Amino acid sequence: MGYGKSWTEKVQIRLTYISSQETAIQADAFRVKREFYSTAKRMFLICKA
C-alpha cells in the first residue's frame, strides 16, 4: 500500500503545482491588463490636451 500512497501524493503535488502556475498566469495577465489601461489612459489624456 506504500506505493499507492506515494502515487496519490505525486498526483496531489502535481495538482498543487498546476494550480499555482495558473494563479501566476492569471496574476500576470491582470498586471499586463492594468498596465495597458493606465498607458491607454495616459495616451488619451495627452491626445486630449
DSSP file (Angstrom, degrees, kcal/mol; ACC not computed):
  #  RESIDUE AA STRUCTURE BP1 BP2  ACC     N-H-->O    O-->H-N    N-H-->O    O-->H-N    TCO  KAPPA ALPHA  PHI   PSI    X-CA   Y-CA   Z-CA
    1    1 A M     >        0   0    0      0, 0.0     4,-1.9     0, 0.0     5,-0.2   0.000 360.0 360.0 360.0 -18.4    0.0    0.0    0.0
    2    2 A G  H  >  +     0   0    0      1,-0.2     4,-2.0     2,-0.2     5,-0.1   0.867 360.0  54.5 -61.3 -34.4    3.0    2.3    0.4
    3    3 A Y  H  > S+     0   0    0      1,-0.2     4,-2.2     2,-0.2    -1,-0.2   0.926 105.6  51.4 -65.0 -44.3    3.3    2.5   -3.4
    4    4 A G  H  > S+     0   0    0      1,-0.2     4,-2.3     2,-0.2    -1,-0.2   0.887 108.4  52.5 -60.2 -38.5   -0.3    3.7   -3.7
    5    5 A K  H  X S+     0   0    0     -4,-1.9     4,-2.3     1,-0.2    -1,-0.2   0.924 108.5  49.1 -64.0 -43.6    0.2    6.4   -1.2
    6    6 A S  H  X S+     0   0    0     -4,-2.0     4,-2.3     1,-0.2    -1,-0.2   0.877 109.8  53.4 -64.6 -35.0    3.3    7.7   -3.0
    7    7 A W  H  X S+     0   0    0     -4,-2.2     4,-2.3     2,-0.2    -2,-0.2   0.939 110.1  45.8 -64.6 -46.4    1.3    7.8   -6.2
    8    8 A T  H  X S+     0   0    0     -4,-2.3     4,-2.6     1,-0.2    -1,-0.2   0.874 111.6  53.1 -65.3 -35.2   -1.5    9.8   -4.7
    9    9 A E  H  X S+     0   0    0     -4,-2.3     4,-2.6     2,-0.2    -1,-0.2   0.909 108.1  50.4 -64.8 -40.4    1.0   12.2   -3.1
   10   10 A K  H  X S+     0   0    0     -4,-2.3     4,-2.5     2,-0.2    -2,-0.2   0.925 111.1  48.5 -62.0 -43.7    2.6   12.7   -6.5
   11   11 A V  H  X S+     0   0    0     -4,-2.3     4,-2.7     1,-0.2    -2,-0.2   0.920 111.4  50.5 -62.1 -43.1   -0.8   13.5   -8.1
   12   12 A Q  H  X S+     0   0    0     -4,-2.6     4,-2.3     1,-0.2    -2,-0.2   0.915 111.1  47.9 -61.4 -44.1   -1.5   15.9   -5.2
   13   13 A I  H  X S+     0   0    0     -4,-2.6     4,-2.5     2,-0.2    -1,-0.2   0.906 111.6  51.4 -62.9 -41.3    1.8   17.7   -5.7
   14   14 A R  H  X S+     0   0    0     -4,-2.5     4,-2.7     2,-0.2    -2,-0.2   0.927 110.5  47.5 -62.5 -45.9    1.2   17.8   -9.4
   15   15 A L  H  X S+     0   0    0     -4,-2.7     4,-2.7     1,-0.2     5,-0.2   0.901 111.8  50.5 -63.3 -40.4   -2.3   19.4   -9.0
   16   16 A T  H  X S+     0   0    0     -4,-2.3     4,-2.2    -5,-0.2    -1,-0.2   0.914 111.4  48.8 -63.1 -41.8   -0.9   21.9   -6.5
   17   17 A Y  H  X S+     0   0    0     -4,-2.5     4,-2.2     2,-0.2    -2,-0.2   0.929 112.1  48.3 -62.8 -46.2    1.9   22.8   -9.0
   18   18 A I  H  X S+     0   0    0     -4,-2.7     4,-2.4     1,-0.2    -2,-0.2   0.924 112.1  48.6 -61.7 -45.5   -0.6   23.2  -11.8
   19   19 A S  H  X S+     0   0    0     -4,-2.7     4,-2.2     1,-0.2    -1,-0.2   0.883 111.1  50.2 -65.2 -36.8   -3.0   25.4   -9.8
   20   20 A S  H  X S+     0   0    0     -4,-2.2     4,-2.1    -5,-0.2    -1,-0.2   0.880 109.9  51.2 -68.5 -35.7   -0.1   27.6   -8.6
   21   21 A Q  H  X S+     0   0    0     -4,-2.2     4,-2.4     2,-0.2    -2,-0.2   0.924 109.8  49.6 -64.2 -44.1    1.1   28.0  -12.2
   22   22 A E  H  X S+     0   0    0     -4,-2.4     4,-2.6     1,-0.2    -2,-0.2   0.898 109.7  51.5 -62.0 -40.4   -2.5   29.0  -13.2
   23   23 A T  H  X S+     0   0    0     -4,-2.2     4,-2.4     1,-0.2    -1,-0.2   0.910 110.1  49.2 -63.0 -41.5   -2.6   31.6  -10.4
   24   24 A A  H  X S+     0   0    0     -4,-2.1     4,-2.3     2,-0.2    -2,-0.2   0.905 111.3  49.5 -64.2 -41.2    0.7   33.0  -11.5
   25   25 A I  H  X S+     0   0    0     -4,-2.4     4,-2.6     2,-0.2    -2,-0.2   0.919 111.6  48.6 -64.3 -43.8   -0.5   33.3  -15.1
   26   26 A Q  H  X S+     0   0    0     -4,-2.6     4,-2.4     1,-0.2    -2,-0.2   0.913 111.7  49.1 -63.1 -42.4   -3.8   35.0  -14.1
   27   27 A A  H  X S+     0   0    0     -4,-2.4     4,-2.2     2,-0.2    -1,-0.2   0.896 111.6  50.1 -63.7 -39.3   -1.9   37.5  -11.9
   28   28 A D  H  X S+     0   0    0     -4,-2.3     4,-2.5     2,-0.2    -2,-0.2   0.923 110.6  48.7 -64.0 -45.4    0.5   38.2  -14.8
   29   29 A A  H  X S+     0   0    0     -4,-2.6     4,-2.6     1,-0.2    -2,-0.2   0.895 110.7  51.6 -62.0 -40.6   -2.4   38.7  -17.2
   30   30 A F  H  X S+     0   0    0     -4,-2.4     4,-2.4     2,-0.2    -1,-0.2   0.915 110.3  48.4 -62.3 -42.9   -4.1   41.1  -14.7
   31   31 A R  H  X S+     0   0    0     -4,-2.2     4,-2.5     2,-0.2    -2,-0.2   0.916 112.0  48.5 -64.5 -43.2   -0.9   43.1  -14.3
   32   32 A V  H  X S+     0   0    0     -4,-2.5     4,-2.4     1,-0.2    -2,-0.2   0.918 112.1  49.5 -62.7 -43.3   -0.4   43.4  -18.1
   33   33 A K  H  X S+     0   0    0     -4,-2.6     4,-2.5     1,-0.2    -1,-0.2   0.913 110.9  49.7 -61.8 -43.0   -4.1   44.5  -18.5
   34   34 A R  H  X S+     0   0    0     -4,-2.4     4,-2.3     1,-0.2    -1,-0.2   0.907 111.6  48.3 -63.8 -42.1   -3.7   47.1  -15.7
   35   35 A E  H  X S+     0   0    0     -4,-2.5     4,-2.3     2,-0.2    -1,-0.2   0.897 110.8  51.8 -64.5 -39.5   -0.5   48.5  -17.4
   36   36 A F  H  X S+     0   0    0     -4,-2.4     4,-2.6     2,-0.2    -2,-0.2   0.927 110.8  47.3 -62.4 -45.3   -2.3   48.6  -20.7
   37   37 A Y  H  X S+     0   0    0     -4,-2.5     4,-2.6     2,-0.2    -2,-0.2   0.910 112.0  49.1 -64.3 -42.5   -5.2   50.5  -19.3
   38   38 A S  H  X S+     0   0    0     -4,-2.3     4,-2.0     1,-0.2    -1,-0.2   0.894 113.4  47.5 -65.6 -37.8   -3.0   53.0  -17.5
   39   39 A T  H  X S+     0   0    0     -4,-2.3     4,-2.5     2,-0.2    -2,-0.2   0.916 112.2  49.3 -67.3 -42.7   -1.0   53.5  -20.7
   40   40 A A  H  X S+     0   0    0     -4,-2.6     4,-2.4     1,-0.2    -2,-0.2   0.894 110.8  50.4 -63.1 -40.3   -4.1   54.0  -22.8
   41   41 A K  H  X S+     0   0    0     -4,-2.6     4,-2.3     2,-0.2    -1,-0.2   0.910 110.7  49.4 -64.5 -41.2   -5.5   56.5  -20.3
   42   42 A R  H  X S+     0   0    0     -4,-2.0     4,-2.2     2,-0.2    -2,-0.2   0.922 111.5  48.5 -63.5 -44.5   -2.2   58.4  -20.4
   43   43 A M  H  X S+     0   0    0     -4,-2.5     4,-2.6     1,-0.2    -1,-0.2   0.896 110.4  52.2 -62.4 -40.6   -2.3   58.5  -24.2
   44   44 A F  H  X S+     0   0    0     -4,-2.4     4,-2.2     1,-0.2    -1,-0.2   0.914 110.0  47.9 -62.4 -43.1   -5.9   59.6  -24.2
   45   45 A L  H  X S+     0   0    0     -4,-2.3     4,-1.7     2,-0.2    -1,-0.2   0.882 112.0  50.1 -66.0 -37.4   -5.1   62.5  -21.8
   46   46 A I  H  < S+     0   0    0     -4,-2.2    -2,-0.2     2,-0.2    -1,-0.2   0.917 112.2  47.1 -66.6 -42.5   -2.1   63.5  -24.0
   47   47 A C  H  < S+     0   0    0     -4,-2.6    -2,-0.2     1,-0.2    -1,-0.2   0.872 112.3  50.4 -66.4 -37.0   -4.2   63.5  -27.1
   48   48 A K  H  <        0   0    0     -4,-2.2    -1,-0.2     1,-0.2    -2,-0.2   0.846 360.0 360.0 -69.7 -33.3   -7.0   65.5  -25.5
   49   49 A A     <        0   0    0     -4,-1.7    -1,-0.2    -5,-0.2    -2,-0.2   0.477 360.0 360.0 -72.9 360.0   -4.6   68.1  -24.2
